């Protein structure tokens, strides 16, 4: 069987974790499926926010797995361009795994985002793929806000919002994007929108 996640406070520098399991005095084998490192302060503020999303939680309504992957890649490219061009601004937002306002500090093409707390300045690295659909939609809206002339950023935000059932807001982003950008994104997603 599996066990519930356990929070372990690590000290600065090198840490050694030792795991043992025994029954009837004899060692037994076990495996560790996942390690997830998060800043302790953020864990204390919102420990439930660090649960690993299940496959079903990662599935956004109305879009397939392939479409979700294509959307995530387009979002990552958009955020990485903003980061590389120095266009990221510290606009506060609420991501699902944080208990306070944060801002996007940096986005790397590898899919790693540097998120910084608005108060206190603590920085955490998070993989875009580990974020929830609503976080992706918020980041897509951030990209559209930072690049108002980027029609593809608006189309992307509209598609994410539509997948979350936010039809009215999605429509406003799609209008800003224009029919050509919406169609181009639709082609990128395999002809479905």
PyMOL commands that set and color helices and strands:
alter all, ss='L'
color gray80, all
select helices_A, chain A and resi 40-45+47-50+55-58+65-84+128-130+133-146+151-163+167-177+179-188
alter helices_A, ss='H'
color red, helices_A
select strands_A, chain A and resi 22-23+26-27+102-107+112-117+123-127
alter strands_A, ss='S'
color yellow, strands_A
deselect
rebuild
show_as cartoon
